[in-house]
């Protein structure tokens, strides 16, 4: 799965969480860029991402994320590891 594939799936998750079909995210997107991105919606994004990609994140991994691009890289890394198991 490419980073573009991951970004497309994340866009779907973000649009669902924020109920906004026009929402556009980029690797640089942060919580500061989306007005309704609060702690509750952050959890919804993470849970939705875990479900969509079949992954589990550690709390420390989630806390270390600075933007969507870092989430994409984390998903890519975990996807590679899980496919090797």
C-alpha positions in Angstrom: 0.0 0.0 0.0 1.4 3.4 -1.0 1.3 6.6 1.0 -1.2 7.9 -1.5 -3.5 4.9 -0.8 -3.2 5.6 2.9 -3.9 9.3 2.5 -7.0 8.5 0.4 -8.3 6.2 3.1 -7.5 8.7 5.8 -9.4 11.4 3.9 -12.4 9.1 4.0 -12.0 8.6 7.7 -11.6 12.4 8.4 -14.6 13.2 6.2 -16.7 10.7 8.1 -15.5 11.9 11.6 -16.1 15.5 10.8 -19.2 14.9 8.6 -17.7 17.0 5.8 -17.5 15.5 2.3 -15.4 18.5 1.1 -12.7 18.2 3.8 -9.2 18.1 2.3 -6.3 16.9 4.4 -2.6 17.1 3.5 0.5 15.6 5.2 0.9 18.9 7.0 -2.6 19.0 8.4 -2.8 19.3 12.2 -5.6 19.6 14.7 -5.1 23.4 14.6 -6.3 23.3 10.9 -9.7 21.7 11.6 -11.9 23.7 14.0 -13.8 20.6 15.3 -10.7 18.5 15.8 -10.9 18.1 19.6 -9.8 15.2 21.9 -13.1 13.3 21.2 -12.7 13.5 17.5 -9.0 12.7 17.8 -10.0 9.4 19.4 -12.6 8.8 16.6 -9.9 9.3 14.0 -7.5 6.9 15.7 -10.2 4.2 16.3 -11.4 4.6 12.7 -7.9 4.3 11.4 -7.2 1.2 13.5 -10.4 -0.4 12.2 -9.9 0.6 8.5 -6.3 -0.6 8.4 -6.5 -3.5 10.8 -3.8 -2.0 13.1 -3.4 -1.2 16.7 -1.5 1.9 17.9 0.3 2.3 21.2 -0.6 5.3 23.2 3.0 6.6 23.0 2.8 6.3 19.1 -0.4 8.4 19.0 1.0 11.0 21.4 4.1 11.5 19.3 2.2 12.3 16.1 2.6 15.9 15.0 0.5 15.9 11.8 -1.3 13.7 9.3 1.9 12.9 7.4 3.4 11.3 10.5 0.2 9.2 10.9 0.6 8.1 7.2 4.2 7.0 7.9 3.2 5.2 11.1 0.4 3.3 9.2 2.8 2.4 6.4 5.5 1.1 8.9 2.9 -0.9 10.9 1.4 -2.3 7.7 4.8 -3.5 6.5 5.5 -5.1 9.9 2.1 -6.8 10.1 2.4 -8.2 6.6 5.8 -9.7 7.5 4.4 -11.5 10.6 
